Amino acid sequence: MSIKISYSDKIIKSSSANIVLFSKDKFSLSGLKKYLSNNEFSYVNDLLKNSDLKKNLLIFEVSSKKKIVLILIKKNIKTSEIENLGYNTFWFSAQKKGYSGVAIFSKQKPNHVEYGSGIDYMDFEGRIIRLDFDKVSIISLYLPSGTNLDRLDFKFKFMDDFKDYIYQLNNEIKNLVICGDYNICHKAIDIHDPIRNKNISGFLPEEREWLDSFIGERFIDSFRFVNSSPHQYSWWSYRANSRANNKGWRIDYNIVSKSIEESIVNASILSDVHHSDHCPIKLELSL
């Protein structure tokens, strides 16, 4: 997830901002050319030929005002390497090593960090972290998938308790951004084959009804607030060449409080960025 927040009326233009690119094996730039000018793309390609590709992170200075950062996703990255880019890093992991977890990287230091929800069974799996700033609180969520009947029951319990937790929190904190992998497609427009997938977890009527009630009168699906186009997905199965054929699901969301509806500058899905079975989603706010 990527959230860009401007605390002034002027949004920084991409031509003067740093670019962070998440790359596949061997720093392949395939699918990322649209985010670089021709000169930048050629420049980075030339530098890659003379770079130590064993590193997890490479930084190229294009100008005094702009850097291009390449991060190799499939290798462990030291926290210090992220912090050296100017980010404060916050992590919350499951008790079971390598099972699940969430993180937020922020260039602005938060006023407060809340690790977990305070509900033990949810927090054992490291699925919620919150950063509080002056005008907004950012929550990173990893909602469970329903891979089998036991996990589906767990998912429904988690969903109900998470909604109660968020609604109580929203009574105290007005401006919330709840971003992450919800493991639910909301509408038929959000999945490539709504008929064949209607009985599959992630698109079950009960899951979609829950997302309806969760958004309710308090929140907004920021992407659908600005974009009503079909065939916009954030996850694709590794099977049957799904990504190449754009047979995907939109299960990643930046859901925001209605109180900051007018602060939404843009929301987008970066579907050309290949680093896993998911792609990044982006939200820009002006507060």
The 8 nearest C-alpha neighbors of each residue, nearest first, counted from 0:
[[1, 280, 279, 281, 179, 2, 178, 253],
 [0, 2, 281, 280, 282, 3, 279, 283],
 [3, 1, 282, 281, 283, 4, 0, 284],
 [2, 4, 283, 282, 284, 1, 5, 281],
 [5, 3, 284, 285, 283, 2, 6, 286],
 [4, 6, 285, 7, 286, 10, 284, 3],
 [7, 5, 286, 285, 4, 8, 9, 284],
 [8, 6, 9, 5, 285, 286, 10, 4],
 [7, 9, 10, 285, 6, 5, 286, 11],
 [8, 10, 7, 11, 5, 6, 285, 12],
 [9, 11, 5, 12, 8, 7, 285, 4],
 [12, 10, 9, 13, 16, 15, 5, 14],
 [13, 11, 14, 15, 10, 16, 9, 17],
 [12, 14, 16, 15, 11, 17, 18, 10],
 [13, 15, 12, 16, 65, 11, 17, 64],
 [16, 14, 13, 65, 12, 64, 17, 11],
 [17, 15, 13, 65, 14, 12, 18, 11],
 [16, 18, 66, 65, 67, 19, 15, 13],
 [19, 17, 67, 68, 66, 20, 16, 65],
 [18, 20, 68, 67, 69, 17, 21, 70],
 [21, 19, 69, 68, 22, 70, 18, 67],
 [22, 20, 70, 69, 71, 274, 72, 19],
 [21, 23, 71, 26, 274, 70, 27, 20],
 [22, 24, 274, 26, 27, 71, 72, 25],
 [23, 25, 26, 27, 22, 71, 73, 72],
 [26, 24, 27, 23, 52, 71, 22, 53],
 [27, 25, 22, 24, 23, 28, 71, 69],
 [26, 28, 29, 25, 23, 22, 24, 30],
 [29, 27, 31, 26, 30, 22, 32, 23],
 [30, 28, 27, 31, 32, 273, 272, 22],
 [29, 31, 271, 32, 272, 28, 273, 33],
 [32, 30, 28, 33, 29, 34, 272, 271],
 [31, 33, 34, 35, 30, 40, 28, 29],
 [34, 32, 31, 35, 30, 36, 271, 37],
 [33, 35, 32, 31, 36, 18, 40, 30],
 [36, 34, 32, 33, 40, 39, 37, 31],
 [35, 37, 39, 38, 40, 34, 33, 32],
 [36, 38, 40, 39, 41, 35, 32, 42],
 [39, 37, 41, 36, 40, 42, 35, 43],
 [40, 38, 42, 36, 37, 41, 35, 43],
 [39, 41, 37, 43, 42, 38, 35, 36],
 [42, 40, 44, 38, 39, 43, 45, 37],
 [41, 43, 39, 45, 40, 44, 38, 46],
 [44, 42, 46, 40, 45, 41, 47, 39],
 [43, 45, 41, 47, 46, 42, 40, 48],
 [46, 44, 42, 43, 47, 48, 41, 49],
 [45, 47, 43, 48, 49, 44, 50, 42],
 [48, 46, 50, 44, 49, 45, 43, 52],
 [47, 49, 46, 45, 50, 44, 51, 52],
 [48, 50, 47, 46, 51, 45, 52, 44],
 [51, 49, 47, 48, 52, 46, 57, 53],
 [50, 52, 53, 54, 49, 47, 57, 48],
 [53, 51, 54, 50, 25, 26, 47, 55],
 [54, 52, 51, 55, 25, 50, 56, 71],
 [53, 55, 52, 56, 51, 57, 71, 50],
 [56, 54, 71, 70, 76, 74, 53, 57],
 [55, 57, 70, 54, 69, 71, 58, 68],
 [56, 58, 69, 68, 70, 59, 55, 54],
 [59, 57, 68, 67, 69, 60, 66, 56],
 [58, 60, 67, 66, 61, 68, 57, 43],
 [61, 59, 66, 62, 65, 67, 58, 63],
 [62, 60, 66, 65, 59, 67, 63, 39],
 [61, 63, 65, 64, 60, 66, 15, 59],
 [62, 64, 65, 60, 61, 66, 15, 17],
 [65, 63, 62, 15, 66, 16, 17, 61],
 [64, 66, 17, 62, 61, 16, 15, 63],
 [65, 67, 60, 17, 61, 59, 68, 18],
 [68, 66, 18, 59, 58, 19, 17, 60],
 [67, 69, 58, 19, 57, 20, 18, 66],
 [70, 68, 20, 57, 56, 21, 19, 58],
 [71, 69, 56, 21, 22, 72, 55, 20],
 [72, 70, 55, 22, 73, 23, 21, 56],
 [73, 71, 74, 70, 22, 21, 274, 23],
 [74, 72, 71, 75, 24, 23, 274, 22],
 [75, 73, 72, 71, 76, 55, 24, 54],
 [74, 76, 77, 73, 55, 72, 71, 78],
 [77, 75, 55, 74, 78, 80, 56, 81],
 [76, 78, 79, 80, 75, 81, 55, 82],
 [77, 79, 81, 80, 82, 76, 88, 83],
 [78, 80, 82, 77, 81, 83, 76, 84],
 [81, 79, 83, 78, 77, 82, 76, 84],
 [82, 80, 78, 83, 84, 79, 86, 77],
 [81, 83, 86, 79, 85, 84, 80, 87],
 [82, 84, 80, 85, 81, 79, 86, 78],
 [85, 83, 82, 81, 86, 80, 106, 79],
 [84, 86, 82, 83, 106, 87, 81, 105],
 [87, 85, 106, 82, 105, 104, 84, 88],
 [86, 88, 105, 104, 106, 82, 108, 89],
 [89, 87, 104, 86, 103, 105, 90, 82],
 [88, 90, 103, 102, 104, 87, 91, 112],
 [91, 89, 102, 101, 92, 88, 103, 100],
 [90, 92, 125, 101, 100, 102, 114, 128],
 [93, 91, 100, 125, 99, 101, 90, 94],
 [92, 94, 124, 125, 95, 99, 123, 100],
 [93, 95, 123, 96, 124, 92, 125, 98],
 [96, 94, 93, 98, 97, 124, 99, 123],
 [95, 97, 98, 94, 93, 92, 99, 100],
 [98, 96, 99, 95, 93, 100, 92, 94],
 [97, 99, 96, 95, 93, 100, 124, 94],
 [100, 98, 93, 97, 92, 124, 125, 126],
 [99, 101, 92, 125, 126, 93, 91, 124],
 [100, 102, 91, 126, 90, 139, 92, 125],
 [103, 101, 90, 89, 91, 104, 139, 100],
 [102, 104, 89, 88, 105, 90, 139, 101],
 [105, 103, 88, 87, 86, 89, 102, 106],
 [106, 104, 86, 87, 107, 103, 88, 108],
 [105, 107, 86, 85, 87, 108, 104, 84],
 [108, 106, 105, 109, 87, 86, 132, 85],
 [107, 109, 106, 87, 110, 105, 132, 86],
 [110, 108, 132, 111, 131, 130, 107, 112],
 [109, 111, 132, 131, 108, 112, 133, 130],
 [110, 112, 131, 109, 130, 113, 132, 129],
 [111, 113, 130, 129, 131, 114, 109, 110],
 [114, 112, 129, 128, 115, 130, 111, 116],
 [113, 115, 128, 91, 112, 129, 127, 116],
 [116, 114, 127, 122, 128, 117, 113, 125],
 [117, 115, 118, 127, 122, 114, 164, 121],
 [116, 118, 115, 119, 122, 121, 114, 120],
 [119, 117, 116, 121, 120, 122, 115, 160],
 [120, 118, 122, 121, 117, 123, 116, 115],
 [119, 121, 123, 122, 118, 124, 157, 117],
 [122, 120, 119, 123, 118, 124, 126, 157],
 [121, 123, 125, 119, 124, 115, 120, 118],
 [124, 122, 120, 93, 121, 94, 125, 119],
 [123, 125, 93, 122, 126, 121, 99, 94],
 [126, 124, 93, 92, 100, 122, 91, 123],
 [125, 127, 141, 100, 140, 124, 101, 122],
 [128, 126, 115, 140, 139, 125, 116, 101],
 [127, 129, 114, 115, 139, 138, 113, 91],
 [130, 128, 138, 113, 137, 112, 139, 114],
 [129, 131, 112, 137, 136, 111, 109, 113],
 [132, 130, 136, 111, 110, 109, 112, 135],
 [131, 133, 109, 135, 110, 136, 134, 130],
 [134, 132, 135, 131, 110, 136, 109, 111],
 [135, 133, 132, 174, 286, 136, 131, 173],
 [134, 136, 174, 132, 175, 133, 131, 137],
 [135, 137, 131, 175, 130, 132, 176, 174],
 [138, 136, 176, 130, 129, 175, 177, 131],
 [139, 137, 129, 177, 128, 176, 178, 140],
 [138, 140, 178, 128, 179, 127, 177, 101],
 [141, 139, 179, 127, 126, 178, 142, 138],
 [140, 142, 126, 180, 179, 181, 143, 127],
 [141, 143, 181, 140, 180, 182, 144, 126],
 [144, 142, 154, 141, 145, 182, 181, 157],
 [143, 145, 182, 146, 154, 142, 150, 151],
 [146, 144, 151, 150, 147, 200, 154, 143],
 [145, 147, 144, 150, 151, 148, 200, 149],
 [146, 148, 150, 145, 149, 151, 152, 144],
 [149, 147, 151, 150, 152, 145, 146, 153],
 [150, 148, 152, 151, 147, 153, 145, 146],
 [149, 151, 153, 145, 147, 152, 148, 154],
 [150, 152, 145, 154, 148, 153, 149, 147],
 [153, 151, 155, 149, 150, 154, 148, 156],
 [152, 154, 150, 156, 151, 155, 157, 149],
 [153, 155, 151, 157, 152, 156, 143, 150],
 [156, 154, 158, 152, 157, 153, 151, 159],
 [157, 155, 153, 159, 158, 154, 160, 152],
 [156, 158, 154, 160, 155, 159, 161, 153],
 [159, 157, 155, 161, 156, 160, 154, 162],
 [160, 158, 162, 156, 161, 157, 155, 163],
 [161, 159, 163, 157, 162, 158, 164, 156],
 [162, 160, 164, 158, 163, 159, 157, 165],
 [161, 163, 165, 159, 164, 160, 166, 158],
 [164, 162, 160, 166, 161, 165, 167, 159],
 [163, 165, 161, 167, 162, 166, 168, 160],
 [166, 164, 168, 162, 167, 163, 169, 161],
 [165, 167, 169, 163, 168, 164, 162, 170],
 [166, 168, 170, 164, 169, 165, 163, 171],
 [169, 167, 165, 171, 170, 166, 172, 164],
 [170, 168, 172, 166, 171, 173, 167, 165],
 [169, 171, 167, 168, 172, 166, 173, 165],
 [170, 172, 169, 168, 173, 167, 166, 174],
 [173, 171, 169, 174, 170, 168, 175, 136],
 [172, 174, 169, 175, 171, 170, 258, 256],
 [175, 173, 135, 256, 172, 258, 136, 259],
 [174, 176, 136, 256, 255, 135, 137, 177],
 [175, 177, 255, 137, 254, 138, 178, 136],
 [178, 176, 138, 254, 253, 139, 137, 255],
 [179, 177, 253, 139, 252, 140, 138, 254],
 [178, 180, 140, 251, 139, 252, 141, 181],
 [179, 181, 251, 141, 182, 250, 142, 140],
 [180, 182, 142, 183, 250, 251, 179, 141],
 [181, 183, 250, 201, 180, 144, 142, 143],
 [184, 182, 201, 250, 181, 202, 185, 206],
 [185, 183, 250, 202, 249, 189, 201, 186],
 [184, 186, 207, 183, 189, 210, 187, 202],
 [185, 187, 188, 189, 184, 207, 190, 202],
 [186, 188, 189, 193, 190, 185, 184, 192],
 [187, 189, 186, 229, 190, 230, 191, 193],
 [188, 190, 249, 187, 186, 184, 248, 185],
 [191, 189, 248, 192, 188, 187, 193, 247],
 [190, 192, 246, 247, 193, 248, 230, 189],
 [193, 191, 194, 190, 195, 196, 246, 187],
 [194, 192, 196, 187, 195, 197, 190, 191],
 [195, 193, 197, 196, 192, 187, 198, 191],
 [194, 196, 197, 193, 192, 198, 199, 191],
 [197, 195, 199, 193, 198, 194, 192, 202],
 [196, 198, 194, 199, 202, 195, 203, 193],
 [199, 197, 196, 203, 200, 202, 195, 204],
 [198, 200, 196, 197, 202, 203, 201, 195],
 [201, 199, 202, 203, 145, 198, 146, 144],
 [200, 202, 183, 182, 184, 203, 199, 206],
 [203, 201, 200, 184, 197, 199, 183, 204],
 [202, 204, 206, 205, 200, 198, 197, 201],
 [205, 203, 207, 206, 208, 202, 197, 198],
 [206, 204, 208, 203, 207, 209, 202, 210],
 [207, 205, 209, 203, 208, 204, 210, 202],
 [206, 208, 210, 204, 185, 209, 205, 211],
 [209, 207, 211, 205, 210, 206, 204, 212],
 [208, 210, 206, 212, 211, 207, 213, 205],
 [209, 211, 213, 207, 212, 208, 214, 206],
 [212, 210, 208, 209, 214, 213, 215, 207],
 [211, 213, 215, 209, 210, 214, 208, 216],
 [214, 212, 210, 215, 211, 209, 162, 218],
 [213, 215, 218, 211, 212, 210, 219, 217],
 [216, 214, 212, 213, 217, 211, 218, 210],
 [215, 217, 218, 214, 257, 219, 212, 213],
 [218, 216, 215, 257, 256, 214, 219, 258],
 [217, 219, 256, 214, 257, 255, 216, 215],
 [220, 218, 255, 221, 254, 257, 214, 256],
 [219, 221, 254, 223, 222, 224, 253, 255],
 [222, 220, 224, 219, 223, 254, 253, 266],
 [221, 223, 266, 224, 225, 220, 226, 267],
 [224, 222, 226, 225, 221, 220, 227, 219],
 [223, 225, 221, 222, 226, 220, 219, 227],
 [226, 224, 223, 222, 266, 221, 265, 227],
 [227, 225, 223, 228, 222, 224, 266, 267],
 [226, 228, 223, 229, 225, 224, 222, 188],
 [227, 229, 226, 230, 231, 188, 223, 225],
 [228, 230, 188, 231, 227, 189, 232, 190],
 [231, 229, 232, 191, 228, 189, 188, 190],
 [232, 230, 229, 189, 249, 228, 233, 268],
 [231, 233, 249, 248, 247, 234, 230, 189],
 [232, 234, 249, 278, 277, 248, 251, 250],
 [235, 233, 277, 248, 247, 276, 232, 249],
 [236, 234, 247, 242, 276, 241, 248, 237],
 [237, 235, 238, 241, 276, 234, 242, 247],
 [236, 238, 235, 241, 240, 276, 239, 242],
 [237, 239, 236, 240, 241, 235, 242, 246],
 [238, 240, 241, 237, 236, 242, 244, 243],
 [241, 239, 238, 243, 242, 244, 237, 236],
 [242, 240, 246, 244, 239, 243, 245, 236],
 [241, 243, 245, 244, 235, 240, 246, 247],
 [242, 244, 245, 241, 240, 246, 239, 235],
 [245, 243, 241, 242, 246, 240, 247, 239],
 [246, 244, 242, 243, 247, 241, 230, 235],
 [247, 245, 241, 191, 244, 242, 235, 248],
 [246, 248, 235, 232, 245, 191, 234, 190],
 [247, 249, 190, 232, 234, 250, 189, 233],
 [250, 248, 232, 233, 189, 184, 251, 234],
 [249, 251, 183, 182, 184, 181, 248, 180],
 [252, 250, 180, 179, 181, 249, 233, 182],
 [253, 251, 178, 179, 254, 250, 180, 220],
 [252, 254, 178, 177, 221, 255, 176, 220],
 [253, 255, 220, 177, 219, 176, 221, 252],
 [256, 254, 176, 219, 218, 175, 177, 257],
 [255, 257, 218, 258, 175, 174, 259, 217],
 [258, 256, 260, 218, 259, 217, 219, 255],
 [257, 259, 256, 260, 174, 173, 261, 217],
 [260, 258, 262, 257, 261, 256, 174, 263],
 [261, 259, 257, 262, 258, 263, 256, 255],
 [260, 262, 259, 263, 258, 264, 257, 285],
 [261, 263, 285, 259, 284, 260, 286, 264],
 [264, 262, 284, 261, 265, 260, 283, 285],
 [265, 263, 283, 284, 262, 285, 266, 282],
 [264, 266, 283, 263, 282, 267, 225, 284],
 [267, 265, 282, 222, 281, 221, 283, 225],
 [266, 268, 281, 280, 222, 269, 282, 265],
 [267, 269, 280, 270, 281, 279, 233, 266],
 [270, 268, 279, 271, 280, 272, 278, 267],
 [269, 271, 272, 278, 268, 233, 279, 232],
 [272, 270, 30, 269, 273, 31, 278, 33],
 [271, 273, 270, 269, 278, 31, 30, 274],
 [274, 272, 275, 271, 278, 23, 22, 30],
 [273, 275, 23, 22, 21, 72, 272, 278],
 [276, 274, 277, 273, 278, 23, 72, 73],
 [275, 277, 235, 234, 236, 237, 278, 274],
 [278, 276, 234, 275, 233, 235, 279, 274],
 [277, 279, 233, 270, 272, 269, 273, 234],
 [280, 278, 0, 269, 268, 281, 277, 1],
 [281, 279, 268, 0, 269, 267, 1, 278],
 [280, 282, 1, 267, 266, 2, 0, 268],
 [281, 283, 266, 2, 265, 3, 1, 267],
 [284, 282, 3, 265, 264, 4, 2, 263],
 [285, 283, 4, 263, 262, 264, 3, 286],
 [284, 286, 5, 262, 4, 6, 264, 263],
 [285, 6, 262, 5, 284, 7, 4, 134]]
